[in-house]
C-alpha cells in the first residue's frame, strides 16, 4: 500500500518539476528574446533545451 502511494507521489513530483522547468525555460527564452541576444535561435528551441544550453555555460 505505502509503496504505491510513494510511487504516485514520485510521479507527481516529477511532473511538477518538469512543468516548473518548462515554465522557467519559457521565461528565460522570453527574456532572451526581448533583449535580442540571439533571441530567434533560442525561441526556436524547446524551453528544456534552452535550460540545458544556459546551465552548461
Short mmCIF file of the C-alpha atoms (twelve columns), coordinates in Angstrom:
data_MODEL
# 
_entry.id   MODEL 
# 
loop_
_atom_site.group_PDB 
_atom_site.id 
_atom_site.type_symbol 
_atom_site.label_atom_id 
_atom_site.label_alt_id 
_atom_site.label_comp_id 
_atom_site.label_asym_id 
_atom_site.label_seq_id 
_atom_site.Cartn_x 
_atom_site.Cartn_y 
_atom_site.Cartn_z 
_atom_site.pdbx_PDB_model_num 
ATOM 1  C CA . UNK A 1  0.000  0.000  0.000   1 
ATOM 2  C CA . UNK A 2  2.665  2.517  1.043   1 
ATOM 3  C CA . UNK A 3  4.847  1.635  -1.943  1 
ATOM 4  C CA . UNK A 4  2.119  2.516  -4.437  1 
ATOM 5  C CA . UNK A 5  1.458  5.829  -2.660  1 
ATOM 6  C CA . UNK A 6  5.172  6.601  -2.714  1 
ATOM 7  C CA . UNK A 7  5.328  5.792  -6.445  1 
ATOM 8  C CA . UNK A 8  2.370  8.068  -7.154  1 
ATOM 9  C CA . UNK A 9  3.963  10.875 -5.124  1 
ATOM 10 C CA . UNK A 10 7.243  10.483 -7.002  1 
ATOM 11 C CA . UNK A 11 5.448  10.615 -10.373 1 
ATOM 12 C CA . UNK A 12 3.507  13.681 -9.252  1 
ATOM 13 C CA . UNK A 13 6.694  15.418 -8.068  1 
ATOM 14 C CA . UNK A 14 8.480  14.591 -11.330 1 
ATOM 15 C CA . UNK A 15 5.602  16.083 -13.322 1 
ATOM 16 C CA . UNK A 16 5.661  19.226 -11.158 1 
ATOM 17 C CA . UNK A 17 9.424  19.585 -11.600 1 
ATOM 18 C CA . UNK A 18 9.179  19.139 -15.375 1 
ATOM 19 C CA . UNK A 19 6.379  21.704 -15.524 1 
ATOM 20 C CA . UNK A 20 8.362  24.179 -13.418 1 
ATOM 21 C CA . UNK A 21 11.474 23.674 -15.558 1 
ATOM 22 C CA . UNK A 22 9.427  24.215 -18.705 1 
ATOM 23 C CA . UNK A 23 7.933  27.422 -17.280 1 
ATOM 24 C CA . UNK A 24 11.384 28.684 -16.241 1 
ATOM 25 C CA . UNK A 25 12.665 27.816 -19.714 1 
ATOM 26 C CA . UNK A 26 9.833  29.795 -21.322 1 
ATOM 27 C CA . UNK A 27 10.586 32.783 -19.068 1 
ATOM 28 C CA . UNK A 28 14.297 32.607 -19.884 1 
ATOM 29 C CA . UNK A 29 13.595 32.257 -23.601 1 
ATOM 30 C CA . UNK A 30 11.207 35.229 -23.485 1 
ATOM 31 C CA . UNK A 31 13.765 37.267 -21.518 1 
ATOM 32 C CA . UNK A 32 16.489 36.473 -24.055 1 
ATOM 33 C CA . UNK A 33 14.130 37.176 -26.959 1 
ATOM 34 C CA . UNK A 34 13.219 40.575 -25.506 1 
ATOM 35 C CA . UNK A 35 16.879 41.513 -25.328 1 
ATOM 36 C CA . UNK A 36 17.602 40.117 -28.816 1 
ATOM 37 C CA . UNK A 37 20.635 38.146 -27.671 1 
ATOM 38 C CA . UNK A 38 20.386 35.505 -30.404 1 
ATOM 39 C CA . UNK A 39 16.703 35.546 -29.431 1 
ATOM 40 C CA . UNK A 40 15.367 33.818 -32.530 1 
ATOM 41 C CA . UNK A 41 17.860 30.977 -32.119 1 
ATOM 42 C CA . UNK A 42 16.673 30.308 -28.563 1 
ATOM 43 C CA . UNK A 43 12.958 30.701 -29.274 1 
ATOM 44 C CA . UNK A 44 13.113 28.016 -31.968 1 
ATOM 45 C CA . UNK A 45 14.364 25.503 -29.391 1 
ATOM 46 C CA . UNK A 46 12.166 23.988 -26.747 1 
ATOM 47 C CA . UNK A 47 12.349 25.572 -23.260 1 
ATOM 48 C CA . UNK A 48 14.089 22.464 -21.894 1 
ATOM 49 C CA . UNK A 49 16.879 22.758 -24.487 1 
ATOM 50 C CA . UNK A 50 17.252 26.425 -23.591 1 
ATOM 51 C CA . UNK A 51 17.641 25.460 -19.938 1 
ATOM 52 C CA . UNK A 52 20.263 22.844 -20.800 1 
ATOM 53 C CA . UNK A 53 22.117 25.328 -23.034 1 
ATOM 54 C CA . UNK A 54 22.187 28.024 -20.348 1 
ATOM 55 C CA . UNK A 55 23.081 25.696 -17.469 1 
ATOM 56 C CA . UNK A 56 26.112 24.381 -19.403 1 
ATOM 57 C CA . UNK A 57 27.657 27.856 -19.587 1 
# 
